[in-house]
Amino acid sequence: MIHKAKDLSPDQRAAIESLLGRRILEDETLSIHTIASPALSEERKQELVEQLKKYFAEVDAGRKPGSPEEAEDVINEAMRSVRPGYRPHR
């Protein structure tokens, strides 16, 4: 589905800008697609959860301790790197 930004209603524009994390320019064209999630069995989901737990335990074992403020700063920096208009909720 393709839309021209100039043809969007104010509500549509606000919703899309909220999802994108930035303002839409009048001359932009938007392409909207949906992607179906793959069907996973409960057994496969549990396997993936266990693999993630193991991975994060290994990562945690090798990291240096930090303050909650430092953690928040790192998360905000990462969010801004992928969403330049990101502003943390406080």
C-alpha positions as CSV (number, residue, x, y, z in Angstrom):
1,M,0.0,0.0,0.0
2,I,1.5,3.3,-1.0
3,H,0.5,6.8,0.2
4,K,1.7,10.3,-0.4
5,A,2.4,12.1,2.8
6,K,0.5,15.2,1.6
7,D,-2.7,13.1,1.2
8,L,-2.7,11.8,4.8
9,S,-5.3,12.9,7.3
10,P,-3.9,14.6,10.5
11,D,-4.7,11.5,12.5
12,Q,-3.0,9.2,10.0
13,R,0.1,11.5,9.9
14,A,0.3,11.6,13.7
15,A,0.0,7.8,14.0
16,I,2.7,7.2,11.3
17,E,5.0,9.9,12.8
18,S,4.7,8.3,16.2
19,L,5.6,4.9,14.8
20,L,8.6,6.3,12.8
21,G,9.8,8.5,15.6
22,R,10.2,11.5,13.3
23,R,8.2,14.0,11.2
24,I,7.0,13.1,7.7
25,L,7.9,15.5,5.0
26,E,5.2,16.7,2.6
27,D,7.0,15.3,-0.5
28,E,7.6,11.8,1.0
29,T,5.8,8.7,-0.2
30,L,5.1,6.0,2.3
31,S,5.0,2.3,1.6
32,I,3.1,0.2,4.2
33,H,3.5,-3.6,4.4
34,T,2.5,-6.2,6.9
35,I,4.6,-9.3,7.6
36,A,3.1,-12.4,9.0
37,S,5.0,-13.9,12.0
38,P,6.1,-17.4,11.5
39,A,4.2,-20.0,13.4
40,L,6.3,-21.6,16.1
41,S,5.4,-24.5,18.2
42,E,5.4,-24.1,22.0
43,E,8.3,-26.5,22.1
44,R,10.3,-24.4,19.6
45,K,9.5,-21.2,21.5
46,Q,10.8,-22.7,24.7
47,E,14.0,-23.8,23.0
48,L,14.5,-20.2,21.8
49,V,13.8,-18.8,25.3
50,E,16.4,-21.2,26.8
51,Q,19.0,-20.2,24.1
52,L,18.4,-16.5,24.8
53,K,18.7,-17.0,28.6
54,K,22.0,-18.9,28.1
55,Y,23.3,-16.1,25.7
56,F,22.3,-13.3,28.1
57,A,23.8,-15.1,31.1
58,E,27.1,-15.3,29.1
59,V,27.0,-11.6,28.2
60,D,26.1,-10.7,31.8
61,A,29.0,-12.7,33.2
62,G,31.5,-10.7,31.2
63,R,30.1,-7.2,31.7
64,K,31.3,-4.7,34.2
65,P,28.8,-3.4,36.8
66,G,27.2,-0.1,36.1
67,S,24.7,2.3,37.7
68,P,21.0,2.4,36.6
69,E,21.7,5.9,35.2
70,E,24.6,4.5,33.0
71,A,22.3,1.7,31.8
72,E,19.6,4.2,30.9
73,D,22.1,6.4,29.0
74,V,23.3,3.4,27.0
75,I,19.7,2.4,26.1
76,N,18.8,6.0,25.1
77,E,22.0,6.2,22.9
78,A,21.1,3.0,21.2
79,M,17.5,4.1,20.6
80,R,18.7,7.4,19.1
81,S,21.1,5.6,16.8
82,V,18.2,3.8,15.1
83,R,15.5,6.4,15.7
84,P,17.1,9.9,15.5
85,G,13.9,11.6,16.7
86,Y,13.7,9.3,19.8
87,R,13.1,11.1,23.1
88,P,13.1,9.0,26.3
89,H,9.9,8.9,28.4
90,R,10.5,10.4,31.8
